[in-house]
Amino acid sequence: MYNPENEYIRNIDSGGPKPPDGTLDLGKIAEDLVVNIFNLNVGGMTLRLATPSEDSGVKQIISEKQIDTVAIQDGKPIMCMQITIARDPKIHAEKINQLKNKPFVRLDEMSPKDIAIPKVVIGLDPNEIESLSNDQNYSGHPKILDKIIKDTLACLRYDLTRTEYEKEQERIRVLISFFESKKGKSLS
């Protein structure tokens, strides 16, 4: 059955047509909300939106970066996120497969000495994102931070199984410990 929303999400992911003026771009809104919620409620690191070269439609598929945000600690990238609001389980599964194929990313700003950073996929409910975009009252949506942390932990645990490099393993262990300590935190 044809689903215009799924077609729209595929177009966004492929760098295709953008929503007409006046139409909510829930993908972009989700990215902005995740950054805001993360930065207001998770201390110890900040989250920034990916640069155009890191998140650039068709180019990102070729470079295999496919990221929406980057976590920064002590001025250096330590993790990146791909955020999806797809309702179609096939599209969400596609994002997970991308993670499985490329669980670590090296950003242009990183030197050859820097270790690759782990990638995580965050799957959010588009209805909750739309609701949040209308009221901006994060405390009325307590499950969203829990979902971000839960998905981050699940992906980091997977990433840990995908590397034999001790430095990458140690970074992931530190990140897992960090996010474990944030479980159950209330939204500001």
C-alpha positions in Angstrom: 0.0 0.0 0.0 1.3 3.4 -0.9 2.2 5.6 2.1 3.1 9.2 1.3 4.9 9.7 4.6 7.2 6.8 3.9 7.9 8.1 0.4 8.7 11.5 1.9 11.1 10.0 4.4 12.8 8.0 1.6 13.1 11.3 -0.4 14.7 13.1 2.6 17.2 10.3 3.2 18.1 10.2 -0.5 18.4 14.0 -0.7 15.3 14.2 -2.8 12.4 16.7 -2.7 11.9 18.7 0.4 8.5 19.5 2.0 6.6 22.4 0.5 6.6 25.7 2.4 4.4 25.6 5.4 4.8 21.8 5.8 6.6 20.5 8.9 9.9 18.9 8.3 9.7 16.5 11.2 13.1 15.0 10.5 14.8 18.4 10.9 12.6 19.2 13.9 13.5 15.9 15.5 17.2 16.6 15.1 16.8 20.0 16.6 14.8 18.7 19.5 17.3 15.9 20.3 20.1 18.5 20.4 18.1 20.8 22.6 16.9 18.0 25.0 20.3 16.5 25.1 22.1 19.7 25.8 19.6 20.8 28.5 19.5 17.5 30.3 22.7 15.6 29.8 25.8 17.1 31.4 29.4 16.2 30.5 29.1 16.6 26.8 27.3 18.6 24.2 25.5 17.6 21.1 25.7 19.6 17.8 24.0 19.2 14.5 26.1 17.6 11.8 27.7 19.9 9.3 26.5 19.9 5.7 29.5 17.7 4.7 28.6 15.2 7.4 24.9 15.1 6.6 24.5 15.8 3.0 22.0 13.5 1.4 23.5 11.5 -1.5 27.0 12.5 -0.5 26.6 11.0 2.9 25.5 7.7 1.4 28.7 7.6 -0.7 30.9 8.6 2.2 28.9 6.3 4.5 28.8 8.9 7.3 25.0 9.1 7.5 24.8 11.2 10.7 22.6 13.9 12.0 24.4 15.0 15.2 27.8 14.8 16.8 28.5 14.5 20.6 31.4 16.7 21.7 33.5 16.3 24.9 36.5 18.4 25.8 36.3 20.0 22.3 36.5 16.7 20.4 33.9 14.5 18.7 33.3 11.3 20.7 30.1 9.9 19.2 27.6 10.6 16.4 23.9 9.9 16.0 21.6 9.2 13.2 18.0 10.2 14.2 15.0 8.6 12.5 11.3 9.2 12.8 10.2 6.6 10.3 6.9 4.9 11.0 7.7 2.1 8.5 9.6 -0.7 10.3 11.5 -1.3 7.0 13.0 2.1 7.0 14.0 1.8 10.6 15.5 -1.5 9.8 17.4 0.1 7.0 18.9 2.6 9.4 20.0 -0.2 11.7 21.6 -2.1 8.8 23.5 1.1 8.0 24.8 1.1 11.6 25.7 -2.6 11.3 27.6 -1.9 8.1 29.4 1.2 9.4 29.4 1.3 13.2 32.3 3.8 13.4 32.8 7.1 11.7 35.8 9.3 11.0 34.9 13.0 10.6 36.8 15.4 8.5 37.8 17.4 11.6 39.5 14.4 13.0 43.2 13.8 12.6 44.7 10.5 11.5 45.8 9.9 15.2 42.2 10.2 16.4 40.3 7.0 16.9 37.0 6.6 14.9 33.9 7.5 16.8 30.9 5.1 17.4 27.7 5.8 15.7 24.2 5.2 17.2 20.7 5.3 15.7 17.9 6.9 17.7 14.4 6.0 16.6 11.7 8.5 17.8 8.0 8.5 17.5 6.9 11.1 14.9 3.7 11.9 16.8 5.7 12.8 19.9 8.1 15.0 17.8 5.1 16.8 16.2 3.6 17.3 19.7 6.9 18.6 21.1 7.3 21.0 18.1 4.0 22.6 19.0 4.5 23.0 22.8 8.2 22.9 23.5 7.4 21.7 27.0 9.9 18.9 27.3 8.7 17.9 30.8 5.4 16.9 29.3 7.3 14.2 27.3 9.4 12.4 29.9 9.9 9.3 27.7 11.9 11.0 25.0 15.1 11.4 27.0 14.7 7.8 28.2 14.3 6.7 24.5 17.4 8.6 23.4 19.5 7.0 26.3 18.0 3.5 25.7 18.8 3.6 22.0 22.2 5.1 22.6 23.1 2.3 25.0 21.8 -0.5 22.8 23.8 0.8 19.8 27.0 1.4 21.9 26.8 -2.2 23.2 26.5 -3.4 19.6 29.4 -1.1 18.5 31.5 -2.6 21.3 31.1 -6.1 19.7 32.2 -4.7 16.3 35.7 -3.6 17.1 38.9 -5.3 18.2 40.8 -2.0 18.8 41.4 -1.4 22.5 41.1 2.4 22.3 37.7 2.1 20.5 36.6 -0.4 23.1 37.7 1.8 26.0 35.9 4.8 24.6 32.7 2.8 24.2 33.0 1.5 27.7 33.3 5.0 29.1 30.3 6.1 27.0 28.2 3.2 28.2 29.1 4.0 31.8 28.3 7.7 31.2 24.8 6.9 29.7 24.0 4.3 32.3 24.4 7.1 34.9 21.9 9.2 33.0 19.1 6.6 33.0 15.9 7.8 34.7 16.9 11.5 34.6 14.0 14.0 34.6 13.6 16.4 31.7 14.3 20.1 32.3 
